[in-house]
Amino acid sequence: MKAIVVGAGIAGLATAVNLADAGWQVEILEKSGGPRASGYMMDFFGAGYDAAEKMGVLPALEARAYSVDEVSYVDSTGRTTGRLSFKRFAEAVNGRLLSIMRPDLEEALRESLPASVPLRYGATFTRIENNADGVRVHTSDGRFVDGDLLVGADGIHSAVREALFGPEAQFIRYLGFHTAAFTFDDSEINSQVRGRFAVSDTKDKQIGLYGLRGTRVAAFLIHRDGSPILPANRRETLRREFADAGWLAPRALDQAPTNPYYDVVAQVHLDRWHTGRVVLVGDACQAVSLLAGQGSSLAIAAARVLVALLVHAPSIGDGLAAYQDHWMPVVREKQEAGRRAGRWFLPSSDADLMVRRVMTRLSRLPLVNRSIGNALAGKAVRIP
């Protein structure tokens, strides 16, 4: 059996690793010219943590993870208005939690690919022939690749989904936020935020700063916007939106690249994740949004579930149907949780801001902390 995976992000790499381990031939096509260096710090826990452990990649993730003591909410003067203990949150998920940069997570997955799996950067498809007994993918360099299965793992703006399921507008649910991320070198900021997530205690916008190894700093930004249309000048948009954030925000934004990672905060909703010999994985079909906090975890878990069900199914079609039936309810639950989280994640009023501050203080209580952890993790999911 041969699979063609479109997309070398977290979902695509995890799918390729699991397929190769199951004895499939795999080829990966990635439109970018190489590994993406941009990305943000994430909390990695839940079903993806379990899947990574079963895949044998967990030690590589642990080696790349960061030690974080707390989340600190900071006002425009630099005064800490609230703290969330990371140790307590880790206890709420039984210690199965890592803080890791997205590019580092991708690197660990990429390094776990067998040498037999070709990863072709700068490769896009021009046409997909989706037949009853296989697929043929025509690539931008004039060649074609035949396979038994095509996996569309090319993200929330999936070209595979667009080609075979319909226009993006049919499936994207915009949640009213824009987000951005970039890294920069600044020893002073690094020294002030190292060992914690320093997050602005603000309405309608939020900037988070995390100290990386050496003198590097990771910045994460999110702000409300009524339109899903992305701005032409992303750097200037961020400088304008966060002009009044205060504290370290101006200095950090002065070091933003001209074209930082920038996208909408959205979810993807499809009634069907597969057609013929083509299936979608990761954000292409199950984007839960950063508000849910488990996009990468769900992507790795979905890859593991898909391959396990394919291996044990009497046919590829049966395996794809089983994957959808098993995993879609999990994703729907996480998407609903993400939509509920928007109000406290990014308050829009003084009252909501005060509620978040109160909840931050209450999180020190064991029962409240475990309730928060359970709410974030959601229902337990068994990973094969």
SENU-899766 format. One record per residue (C-alpha): residue number from 1; residue in three letters; chain; y, x, z. Coordinates in nm, 2 decimals, padded with zeros to 4 digits. Layout:
residues N
   resi   resn   chain    north     east       up
    NUM    ala       A        Y        X        Z
...
//
This chain:
residues 384
   resi   resn   chain    north     east       up
      1    met       A    00.00    00.00    00.00
      2    lys       A    00.35    00.12   -00.08
      3    ala       A    00.68    00.00    00.07
      4    ile       A    01.03    00.06   -00.06
      5    val       A    01.29    00.05    00.22
      6    val       A    01.65    00.00    00.12
      7    gly       A    01.87    00.14    00.40
      8    ala       A    01.84    00.45    00.62
      9    gly       A    02.01    00.31    00.92
     10    ile       A    01.83    00.23    01.25
     11    ala       A    01.64   -00.07    01.11
     12    gly       A    01.53    00.11    00.79
     13    leu       A    01.42    00.43    00.96
     14    ala       A    01.23    00.24    01.23
     15    thr       A    01.05    00.03    00.97
     16    ala       A    00.97    00.34    00.76
     17    val       A    00.83    00.52    01.07
     18    asn       A    00.61    00.23    01.17
     19    leu       A    00.49    00.17    00.81
     20    ala       A    00.40    00.54    00.77
     21    asp       A    00.21    00.54    01.10
     22    ala       A    00.02    00.24    00.98
     23    gly       A   -00.10    00.43    00.67
     24    trp       A    00.15    00.29    00.41
     25    gln       A    00.32    00.50    00.15
     26    val       A    00.70    00.47    00.20
     27    glu       A    01.01    00.56    00.01
     28    ile       A    01.36    00.51    00.15
     29    leu       A    01.67    00.45   -00.07
     30    glu       A    02.01    00.50    00.10
     31    lys       A    02.34    00.44   -00.08
     32    ser       A    02.55    00.68    00.13
     33    gly       A    02.55    01.05    00.04
     34    gly       A    02.40    01.16    00.37
     35    pro       A    02.35    01.07    00.74
     36    arg       A    02.65    00.88    00.87
     37    ala       A    02.84    01.07    01.15
     38    ser       A    03.04    00.77    01.26
     39    gly       A    02.93    00.53    01.53
     40    tyr       A    02.97    00.42    01.89
     41    met       A    02.82    00.47    02.22
     42    met       A    02.56    00.20    02.30
     43    asp       A    02.34    00.08    02.58
     44    phe       A    01.99    00.09    02.46
     45    phe       A    01.74   -00.13    02.65
     46    gly       A    01.52   -00.44    02.61
     47    ala       A    01.26   -00.48    02.34
     48    gly       A    01.38   -00.18    02.14
     49    tyr       A    01.33    00.05    02.44
     50    asp       A    00.97   -00.08    02.46
     51    ala       A    00.92   -00.03    02.09
     52    ala       A    01.06    00.32    02.09
     53    glu       A    00.82    00.41    02.37
     54    lys       A    00.52    00.28    02.17
     55    met       A    00.64    00.47    01.86
     56    gly       A    00.65    00.79    02.06
     57    val       A    01.02    00.84    01.99
     58    leu       A    01.15    00.77    02.34
     59    pro       A    01.15    01.14    02.46
     60    ala       A    01.37    01.23    02.16
     61    leu       A    01.61    00.95    02.26
     62    glu       A    01.61    01.06    02.62
     63    ala       A    01.70    01.41    02.52
     64    arg       A    02.00    01.28    02.33
     65    ala       A    02.12    01.03    02.60
     66    tyr       A    02.42    01.06    02.82
     67    ser       A    02.44    01.02    03.20
     68    val       A    02.69    00.74    03.28
     69    asp       A    02.79    00.66    03.64
     70    glu       A    03.00    00.35    03.58
     71    val       A    03.21    00.13    03.36
     72    ser       A    03.57    00.16    03.47
     73    tyr       A    03.83   -00.10    03.38
     74    val       A    04.17    00.07    03.36
     75    asp       A    04.52   -00.09    03.32
     76    ser       A    04.80    00.05    03.11
     77    thr       A    04.91    00.29    03.38
     78    gly       A    04.57    00.44    03.43
     79    arg       A    04.49    00.25    03.75
     80    thr       A    04.13    00.14    03.79
     81    thr       A    04.11   -00.23    03.84
     82    gly       A    03.74   -00.27    03.86
     83    arg       A    03.41   -00.09    03.84
     84    leu       A    03.06   -00.17    03.73
     85    ser       A    02.79    00.05    03.86
     86    phe       A    02.56    00.17    03.58
     87    lys       A    02.29    00.26    03.83
     88    arg       A    02.29   -00.10    03.95
     89    phe       A    02.27   -00.23    03.59
     90    ala       A    01.98    00.01    03.52
     91    glu       A    01.80   -00.12    03.82
     92    ala       A    01.85   -00.47    03.69
     93    val       A    01.65   -00.37    03.38
     94    asn       A    01.40   -00.17    03.58
     95    gly       A    01.55    00.16    03.49
     96    arg       A    01.47    00.12    03.12
     97    leu       A    01.81    00.19    02.99
     98    leu       A    01.97    00.47    02.79
     99    ser       A    02.33    00.54    02.69
    100    ile       A    02.33    00.70    02.34
    101    met       A    02.55    00.75    02.04
    102    arg       A    02.44    00.55    01.74
    103    pro       A    02.43    00.86    01.51
    104    asp       A    02.21    01.03    01.77
    105    leu       A    01.97    00.74    01.77
    106    glu       A    01.95    00.75    01.39
    107    glu       A    01.89    01.13    01.40
    108    ala       A    01.59    01.09    01.64
    109    leu       A    01.44    00.83    01.41
    110    arg       A    01.50    01.04    01.10
    111    glu       A    01.33    01.34    01.26
    112    ser       A    01.03    01.13    01.35
    113    leu       A    00.97    01.04    00.98
    114    pro       A    00.66    01.21    00.84
    115    ala       A    00.72    01.47    00.57
    116    ser       A    00.54    01.25    00.33
    117    val       A    00.83    00.99    00.34
    118    pro       A    01.10    01.07    00.08
    119    leu       A    01.45    00.97    00.19
    120    arg       A    01.68    00.95   -00.12
    121    tyr       A    02.05    00.96   -00.04
    122    gly       A    02.30    00.84   -00.29
    123    ala       A    02.05    00.60   -00.43
    124    thr       A    02.13    00.24   -00.50
    125    phe       A    01.95   -00.03   -00.69
    126    thr       A    02.07   -00.20   -01.00
    127    arg       A    01.80   -00.47   -01.02
    128    ile       A    01.50   -00.59   -00.83
    129    glu       A    01.20   -00.75   -00.99
    130    asn       A    01.03   -00.96   -00.72
    131    asn       A    00.68   -01.06   -00.84
    132    ala       A    00.38   -01.23   -00.68
    133    asp       A    00.19   -00.90   -00.66
    134    gly       A    00.47   -00.65   -00.60
    135    val       A    00.82   -00.53   -00.66
    136    arg       A    00.99   -00.31   -00.91
    137    val       A    01.33   -00.16   -00.80
    138    his       A    01.55   -00.02   -01.07
    139    thr       A    01.78    00.25   -00.93
    140    ser       A    02.12    00.37   -01.03
    141    asp       A    01.99    00.70   -01.17
    142    gly       A    01.80    00.51   -01.45
    143    arg       A    01.45    00.52   -01.29
    144    phe       A    01.24    00.26   -01.12
    145    val       A    01.01    00.25   -00.82
    146    asp       A    00.71    00.02   -00.79
    147    gly       A    00.58   -00.11   -00.46
    148    asp       A    00.38   -00.38   -00.28
    149    leu       A    00.68   -00.46   -00.05
    150    leu       A    01.05   -00.42   -00.05
    151    val       A    01.23   -00.41    00.29
    152    gly       A    01.60   -00.49    00.29
    153    ala       A    01.73   -00.30    00.59
    154    asp       A    02.08   -00.23    00.45
    155    gly       A    02.29   -00.39    00.73
    156    ile       A    02.52   -00.69    00.78
    157    his       A    02.66   -00.66    00.43
    158    ser       A    02.32   -00.63    00.28
    159    ala       A    02.30   -00.58   -00.10
    160    val       A    01.94   -00.68   -00.10
    161    arg       A    02.02   -01.01    00.07
    162    glu       A    02.31   -01.07   -00.18
    163    ala       A    02.08   -01.01   -00.48
    164    leu       A    01.78   -01.22   -00.37
    165    phe       A    01.90   -01.47   -00.11
    166    gly       A    02.26   -01.55   -00.21
    167    pro       A    02.63   -01.46   -00.15
    168    glu       A    02.72   -01.31    00.18
    169    ala       A    02.96   -01.60    00.27
    170    gln       A    02.66   -01.83    00.30
    171    phe       A    02.51   -01.63    00.59
    172    ile       A    02.79   -01.46    00.78
    173    arg       A    02.93   -01.63    01.09
    174    tyr       A    03.25   -01.46    01.18
    175    leu       A    03.32   -01.45    01.56
    176    gly       A    03.70   -01.38    01.55
    177    phe       A    03.71   -01.01    01.62
    178    his       A    03.75   -00.68    01.44
    179    thr       A    03.59   -00.36    01.57
    180    ala       A    03.63    00.01    01.51
    181    ala       A    03.49    00.34    01.63
    182    phe       A    03.56    00.71    01.59
    183    thr       A    03.52    01.04    01.76
    184    phe       A    03.76    01.32    01.82
    185    asp       A    03.81    01.65    02.01
    186    asp       A    04.03    01.64    02.31
    187    ser       A    03.95    01.84    02.63
    188    glu       A    04.20    01.66    02.84
    189    ile       A    04.08    01.30    02.76
    190    asn       A    03.72    01.42    02.79
    191    ser       A    03.78    01.55    03.14
    192    gln       A    03.93    01.22    03.25
    193    val       A    03.65    00.99    03.11
    194    arg       A    03.34    01.22    03.13
    195    gly       A    03.05    01.05    03.31
    196    arg       A    03.19    00.70    03.27
    197    phe       A    03.29    00.43    03.02
    198    ala       A    03.67    00.39    03.06
    199    val       A    03.76    00.05    02.92
    200    ser       A    04.11   -00.10    02.90
    201    asp       A    04.16   -00.41    03.12
    202    thr       A    04.35   -00.60    02.86
    203    lys       A    04.36   -00.94    02.69
    204    asp       A    04.27   -01.00    02.32
    205    lys       A    04.20   -00.63    02.27
    206    gln       A    04.00   -00.35    02.43
    207    ile       A    03.96    00.02    02.38
    208    gly       A    03.68    00.22    02.54
    209    leu       A    03.67    00.60    02.58
    210    tyr       A    03.36    00.80    02.65
    211    gly       A    03.33    01.17    02.72
    212    leu       A    03.07    01.34    02.50
    213    arg       A    02.92    01.69    02.52
    214    gly       A    03.17    01.98    02.49
    215    thr       A    03.52    01.84    02.45
    216    arg       A    03.44    01.55    02.22
    217    val       A    03.54    01.19    02.29
    218    ala       A    03.41    00.87    02.15
    219    ala       A    03.64    00.58    02.11
    220    phe       A    03.54    00.21    02.06
    221    leu       A    03.79   -00.06    01.99
    222    ile       A    03.78   -00.44    01.95
    223    his       A    04.06   -00.69    01.90
    224    arg       A    04.09   -01.05    01.81
    225    asp       A    04.19   -01.14    01.45
    226    gly       A    04.19   -01.48    01.29
    227    ser       A    04.09   -01.35    00.95
    228    pro       A    03.76   -01.18    00.85
    229    ile       A    03.94   -00.99    00.58
    230    leu       A    03.95   -00.62    00.66
    231    pro       A    04.29   -00.44    00.65
    232    ala       A    04.37   -00.19    00.37
    233    asn       A    04.51    00.07    00.62
    234    arg       A    04.26    00.07    00.91
    235    arg       A    04.42    00.36    01.10
    236    glu       A    04.77    00.20    01.10
    237    thr       A    04.62   -00.14    01.19
    238    leu       A    04.46    00.01    01.50
    239    arg       A    04.78    00.19    01.60
    240    arg       A    04.97   -00.14    01.57
    241    glu       A    04.72   -00.36    01.75
    242    phe       A    04.69   -00.12    02.04
    243    ala       A    05.05    00.00    02.06
    244    asp       A    05.09   -00.16    02.41
    245    ala       A    04.75   -00.06    02.55
    246    gly       A    04.90    00.23    02.74
    247    trp       A    04.72    00.50    02.94
    248    leu       A    04.52    00.73    02.70
    249    ala       A    04.52    00.48    02.41
    250    pro       A    04.82    00.63    02.22
    251    arg       A    04.69    00.98    02.24
    252    ala       A    04.35    00.88    02.13
    253    leu       A    04.48    00.67    01.84
    254    asp       A    04.70    00.96    01.72
    255    gln       A    04.36    01.14    01.65
    256    ala       A    04.20    00.86    01.47
    257    pro       A    04.08    00.95    01.12
    258    thr       A    04.24    00.80    00.81
    259    asn       A    03.94    00.58    00.74
    260    pro       A    03.75    00.52    01.07
    261    tyr       A    03.44    00.30    01.10
    262    tyr       A    03.59   -00.05    01.09
    263    asp       A    03.42   -00.39    01.05
    264    val       A    03.42   -00.75    01.15
    265    val       A    03.23   -00.88    01.45
    266    ala       A    02.99   -01.13    01.31
    267    gln       A    02.64   -01.27    01.31
    268    val       A    02.40   -01.34    01.03
    269    his       A    02.21   -01.67    01.00
    270    leu       A    01.94   -01.73    00.74
    271    asp       A    01.67   -02.00    00.75
    272    arg       A    01.43   -01.77    00.57
    273    trp       A    01.40   -01.39    00.60
    274    his       A    01.15   -01.33    00.32
    275    thr       A    01.09   -01.43   -00.04
    276    gly       A    00.80   -01.32   -00.25
    277    arg       A    00.74   -00.95   -00.17
    278    val       A    01.09   -00.89   -00.02
    279    val       A    01.17   -00.91    00.35
    280    leu       A    01.49   -00.85    00.55
    281    val       A    01.50   -00.65    00.88
    282    gly       A    01.78   -00.56    01.12
    283    asp       A    02.13   -00.68    01.07
    284    ala       A    02.06   -00.79    00.72
    285    cys       A    01.90   -01.10    00.87
    286    gln       A    01.94   -01.08    01.25
    287    ala       A    02.28   -00.95    01.33
    288    val       A    02.36   -01.06    01.68
    289    ser       A    02.70   -00.89    01.70
    290    leu       A    02.81   -00.62    01.95
    291    leu       A    02.89   -00.90    02.20
    292    ala       A    02.52   -00.95    02.25
    293    gly       A    02.48   -00.57    02.30
    294    gln       A    02.13   -00.54    02.16
    295    gly       A    02.16   -00.50    01.78
    296    ser       A    02.00   -00.16    01.76
    297    ser       A    01.73   -00.25    02.02
    298    leu       A    01.64   -00.56    01.82
    299    ala       A    01.63   -00.37    01.50
    300    ile       A    01.38   -00.12    01.63
    301    ala       A    01.17   -00.40    01.79
    302    ala       A    01.18   -00.61    01.48
    303    ala       A    01.05   -00.31    01.27
    304    arg       A    00.76   -00.27    01.51
    305    val       A    00.68   -00.64    01.51
    306    leu       A    00.70   -00.67    01.13
    307    val       A    00.46   -00.38    01.07
    308    ala       A    00.21   -00.49    01.34
    309    leu       A    00.19   -00.84    01.20
    310    leu       A    00.16   -00.70    00.84
    311    val       A   -00.13   -00.48    00.94
    312    his       A   -00.33   -00.76    01.10
    313    ala       A   -00.25   -01.04    00.85
    314    pro       A   -00.49   -01.14    00.57
    315    ser       A   -00.22   -01.09    00.31
    316    ile       A    00.14   -00.96    00.29
    317    gly       A    00.27   -01.31    00.25
    318    asp       A    00.10   -01.42    00.57
    319    gly       A    00.23   -01.12    00.75
    320    leu       A    00.59   -01.19    00.65
    321    ala       A    00.56   -01.55    00.75
    322    ala       A    00.42   -01.45    01.09
    323    tyr       A    00.70   -01.20    01.14
    324    gln       A    00.96   -01.47    01.08
    325    asp       A    00.79   -01.72    01.30
    326    his       A    00.75   -01.48    01.58
    327    trp       A    01.09   -01.30    01.57
    328    met       A    01.34   -01.56    01.46
    329    pro       A    01.34   -01.75    01.79
    330    val       A    01.40   -01.41    01.97
    331    val       A    01.70   -01.34    01.75
    332    arg       A    01.84   -01.69    01.79
    333    glu       A    01.84   -01.66    02.16
    334    lys       A    02.02   -01.33    02.15
    335    gln       A    02.28   -01.47    01.91
    336    glu       A    02.35   -01.76    02.14
    337    ala       A    02.39   -01.52    02.43
    338    gly       A    02.63   -01.31    02.22
    339    arg       A    02.85   -01.61    02.14
    340    arg       A    02.87   -01.70    02.51
    341    ala       A    02.97   -01.35    02.61
    342    gly       A    03.28   -01.34    02.40
    343    arg       A    03.50   -01.51    02.66
    344    trp       A    03.44   -01.25    02.94
    345    phe       A    03.38   -00.95    02.70
    346    leu       A    03.74   -00.99    02.56
    347    pro       A    03.95   -01.23    02.77
    348    ser       A    04.22   -01.43    02.59
    349    ser       A    04.41   -01.55    02.89
    350    asp       A    04.53   -01.43    03.23
    351    ala       A    04.28   -01.68    03.39
    352    asp       A    03.98   -01.53    03.19
    353    leu       A    04.10   -01.18    03.28
    354    met       A    04.10   -01.27    03.64
    355    val       A    03.75   -01.42    03.62
    356    arg       A    03.62   -01.10    03.47
    357    arg       A    03.78   -00.90    03.75
    358    val       A    03.62   -01.12    04.01
    359    met       A    03.28   -01.10    03.84
    360    thr       A    03.31   -00.72    03.83
    361    arg       A    03.36   -00.72    04.21
    362    leu       A    03.07   -00.96    04.26
    363    ser       A    02.84   -00.74    04.05
    364    arg       A    02.81   -00.51    04.35
    365    leu       A    02.59   -00.78    04.51
    366    pro       A    02.22   -00.72    04.43
    367    leu       A    02.14   -01.08    04.34
    368    val       A    02.45   -01.11    04.11
    369    asn       A    02.38   -00.78    03.95
    370    arg       A    02.02   -00.87    03.87
    371    ser       A    02.14   -01.21    03.73
    372    ile       A    02.38   -01.02    03.50
    373    gly       A    02.10   -00.79    03.39
    374    asn       A    01.87   -01.07    03.32
    375    ala       A    02.13   -01.26    03.12
    376    leu       A    02.20   -00.95    02.91
    377    ala       A    01.83   -00.86    02.86
    378    gly       A    01.73   -01.22    02.79
    379    lys       A    01.37   -01.34    02.79
    380    ala       A    01.10   -01.08    02.80
    381    val       A    00.95   -01.00    02.46
    382    arg       A    00.60   -00.85    02.42
    383    ile       A    00.61   -00.56    02.17
    384    pro       A    00.27   -00.48    02.00
//
